[in-house]
Amino acid sequence: MRLTGRYLGDVHRLRDTWLLDGLLAAALATALLLHLQLSDQTEATPLNVACALLLTLPLAARRRAPLAVALAFAATAALNAVLGGGLFAGEPPPFASLLAGAVTFYALGAYAQERQAQIGAVLGVAGFWTAVIANGQIDPQSFLFSAGLIVATPWLLGRNTRSRTLRLALLQREQEQRERVAVGEERARIARELHDVVAHSVGAIVVQAQGARRMLDRNPDRAREALQTIEHTGHIALDDMRRSLGVLRRQGSDSPLAPQPGMDGLDGLIRQARDSGLDVELISEGQHGPLPAGVDLSAYRIVQEALTNTLKHADSRHARIAIRYSDHQLELQISDDGAPGQAPSATHGTSGHGLTGMRERVALYGGELHAGHRPEGGFVVRASLPLSP
């Protein structure tokens, strides 16, 4: 059985919480037993020892069974007082027992469902009041101390923590849902664009095949060149088709077939950015040979998304585009001089959804993408796109 990283992470967190709660329970039990041994007011009778262990050791399960732990604590406190134990008869009660009670009812508020938390709080107050009455300490101060300090205050803190945790979890789920929607829309867009690229390649193959058929008898050399071009174009189209099969195309889209942009269209893109007030510098290294159609389109879109995010989400006046061509890959670096702390959002940008769209395009071709703040200020996007299948 193969375990995913997320599942393994949950297992490790569960193990860590069990260990932490177990250590807490053991520490409080040890402190309470030492109090029984060293105190002049409370004797270490078998009843007191048993109650000390029942008050503290169940805390090891405070996250998994908070109501059961709270009921065990309240029942033990009441039983100890009714049977004449001295744990809660001293002045003041042992600090370890008070701390164990506070931890118990905080866990009840933080980890129990609403109805269970309310039942546990009511029974906890009843158990402490039973202990107070059994000890003969019938006065408002004792009742308020037991109900307020040990039960109500930790319980309310726990409910507040639970409320914040649930809100954060809800916000995280909403963010993940928005991210999934953005990824789905971007994959749909990539699929449509790859469809256009493949359609263009297939059209070119048909034209070349018609020409080769006409020249086959009259000019075999020209026909052979045409067949080589068909072979090369077919390999590229097949490669793009394999990639597009993994991307869902949104149903019902009416996007017209049109020539897709590429790196040759960067000049127009840079002109648009400059017209919007952004000073763009372009640096190119290496020989700019013909690129595979899909890579050419993706590289153009990455630059477009980076510039758009700079214009929308960063207080920048200058941007720099560095392009490095090599035999095996195309490297892009788009940086700006925005103020520190201002970065593009993961889901903002053009219709390609900013950084999410860049990641999808780079992953489609097995490349790498790194985006983040620069130490000197501003934001940088680095992408590498392999040129070989």
Residue pairs with C-beta under 8 A, 6 or more apart in sequence:
3 11
17 63
18 60
21 59
21 60
21 61
21 62
21 63
22 60
24 59
24 60
24 103
25 56
25 57
25 58
25 59
25 60
26 57
28 55
28 56
28 59
28 96
28 99
28 100
28 103
29 52
29 53
29 56
29 57
31 95
31 96
32 52
32 55
32 56
32 87
32 94
32 96
32 97
32 100
33 44
33 49
33 52
33 53
35 42
35 94
35 95
35 96
36 42
36 43
36 44
36 48
36 49
36 52
37 44
39 90
39 94
41 86
41 89
41 90
41 91
42 48
42 86
42 87
42 89
42 90
42 94
43 86
45 85
45 86
47 80
47 83
47 84
47 85
48 80
48 85
48 86
48 87
51 76
51 77
51 79
51 80
51 85
51 87
52 87
52 97
54 72
54 73
54 76
55 73
55 76
55 77
55 87
55 97
55 100
55 101
56 96
56 100
58 68
58 69
58 72
58 73
59 69
59 100
59 103
59 104
59 107
61 68
61 69
62 69
62 103
62 104
62 107
62 111
63 107
63 111
66 107
66 108
66 110
66 111
66 112
66 116
66 117
66 120
67 108
67 112
67 116
67 117
67 119
67 120
69 104
69 107
69 108
70 104
70 105
70 107
70 108
70 112
70 120
70 121
70 123
70 124
71 120
71 123
71 124
73 100
73 101
73 104
73 105
73 124
73 127
74 123
74 124
74 126
74 127
74 128
75 127
77 87
77 88
77 97
77 101
77 127
77 128
77 130
77 131
78 127
78 128
78 130
78 131
78 134
79 85
80 87
80 88
80 131
81 88
81 89
81 130
81 131
81 132
81 134
81 135
82 130
82 131
82 134
87 93
87 94
87 97
88 97
88 131
88 132
88 135
89 135
98 149
98 150
101 128
101 150
101 151
101 154
102 149
102 150
102 153
102 154
103 154
104 124
104 154
105 120
105 121
105 124
105 150
105 151
105 154
105 155
105 158
106 154
106 155
106 157
106 158
106 161
107 158
108 116
108 117
108 120
108 121
108 124
108 155
108 158
109 117
109 121
109 154
109 155
109 156
109 157
109 158
109 159
109 160
109 161
109 162
110 157
110 158
110 159
110 161
110 162
110 165
111 158
111 162
112 120
117 155
117 158
117 159
121 151
121 152
121 155
124 151
124 155
125 146
125 147
125 151
125 152
128 146
128 147
128 150
128 151
129 143
129 146
129 147
131 146
132 138
132 142
132 143
132 146
178 347
179 346
179 347
179 356
182 346
182 347
182 353
182 356
182 357
183 353
183 356
183 360
184 248
185 250
185 351
185 353
186 352
186 353
186 356
186 357
186 360
186 361
187 247
187 248
187 360
188 247
188 248
188 249
188 250
188 253
189 351
189 352
189 357
190 244
190 247
190 298
190 360
190 361
190 364
191 244
191 247
191 248
191 249
191 250
192 249
192 250
192 253
192 255
193 260
193 297
194 240
194 241
194 243
194 244
194 247
194 294
195 244
195 249
196 257
196 258
196 260
197 237
197 240
197 260
197 293
197 294
197 297
198 237
198 240
198 241
198 244
199 257
200 259
200 260
200 293
201 233
201 234
201 236
201 237
201 240
201 293
202 237
204 233
205 230
205 233
205 234
205 237
208 226
208 227
208 229
208 230
208 233
209 226
209 230
211 223
211 226
212 222
212 223
212 226
212 227
212 230
213 223
215 222
215 223
215 226
216 223
235 389
236 292
236 293
236 294
239 292
239 294
239 389
240 292
240 293
240 294
243 294
243 364
243 365
246 364
247 364
260 293
260 297
261 269
261 297
261 300
261 301
262 291
262 293
262 296
262 297
262 299
262 300
263 288
263 291
263 296
263 299
263 300
263 323
265 300
266 282
266 300
266 303
266 321
269 300
269 303
269 304
269 307
270 280
270 282
270 321
273 280
273 307
273 311
273 319
274 280
276 311
277 317
278 307
278 310
278 311
278 316
278 317
278 318
278 319
279 317
279 318
279 319
280 307
280 318
280 319
280 320
280 321
281 318
281 319
281 320
281 321
282 321
282 323
283 320
283 321
283 322
283 323
284 322
284 323
284 324
284 325
285 322
285 323
285 324
285 325
286 324
286 325
286 326
287 325
288 325
289 325
291 299
291 330
291 387
292 387
294 364
294 365
295 330
295 365
295 385
295 386
295 387
298 361
298 362
298 364
298 365
298 385
299 330
299 332
299 383
299 385
301 352
301 357
301 358
301 361
302 332
302 334
302 358
302 361
302 362
302 381
302 383
303 321
303 332
303 334
304 350
304 352
305 349
305 350
305 352
305 354
305 355
305 357
305 358
306 334
306 344
306 358
306 381
307 319
307 321
307 334
308 349
308 350
308 354
309 344
309 345
309 348
309 349
309 354
309 355
309 379
310 316
310 319
310 334
310 336
310 338
310 344
310 379
312 344
312 348
312 349
313 342
313 343
313 344
313 345
313 348
314 336
314 338
314 339
314 342
314 343
314 344
314 378
314 379
315 338
315 339
315 342
316 336
316 337
316 338
316 378
317 337
318 336
318 337
319 334
319 335
319 336
319 337
320 333
320 334
320 335
320 336
321 332
321 333
321 334
322 331
322 332
322 333
322 334
322 335
323 330
323 331
323 332
324 330
324 331
326 387
327 387
328 386
328 387
328 388
329 367
329 384
329 385
329 386
329 387
330 384
330 385
330 387
331 382
331 383
331 384
331 385
332 381
332 382
332 383
332 384
332 385
333 380
333 381
333 382
333 383
334 380
334 381
335 374
335 378
335 379
335 380
335 381
336 378
336 379
336 380
337 377
337 378
338 377
338 378
338 379
339 377
339 378
340 373
340 377
340 378
341 373
342 379
343 372
343 373
343 379
344 354
344 355
344 371
344 379
345 354
345 355
346 354
346 355
346 356
347 353
347 354
347 356
348 354
349 355
349 357
350 357
352 358
352 361
355 371
355 381
358 369
358 371
358 381
358 383
359 369
362 368
362 369
362 383
362 384
362 385
363 369
365 385
365 386
366 386
367 383
367 384
367 385
367 386
368 382
368 383
368 384
369 381
369 382
369 383
370 381
370 382
370 383
371 379
371 380
371 381
371 382
372 379
372 380
373 379
373 380
374 380
